Amino acid sequence: MLAIFGPKLRPEEISERLAIDPDYFHSRDTKDIQNEPLEPHWQLNSKLGPESPLNDHIWELLKRVASVRRELKEITSKHDACFYASVEFASPDTKGIRLEKRVMLLLGELGINLEILPWEGEDFRT
């Protein structure tokens, strides 16, 4: 997913500036389970299945924002932006994740961080 977040973020403003409807968002009025306010958040999800390589997911999201990359770069100069990926490591023999050079260059140019969140598979203990 591509997430844009920050204490002063207004999700409706992001949607308007990018002319893209988010797959998920919440405003500063949203509260967590302890009734604490959540940081405002705007997000796009990859439409690819979980079997697709990480690079394909990133490219799918980058294509969706390609026509508004200048606006996105302005937004990321004011708010945090991150690609999040959740990856299951099913065995000790699983290869690592390798990002294409051009993906890393584009993410850096757009001011977007990448966070990979590994989670434990059913049969593998880390």
Beta strands, then each sheet from edge to edge (+ up, - down):
strand 1: 2-5
strand 2: 24-26
strand 3: 41-44
strand 4: 80-89
strand 5: 113-120
sheet 1: 2+ 3- 1+ 4- 5-
end
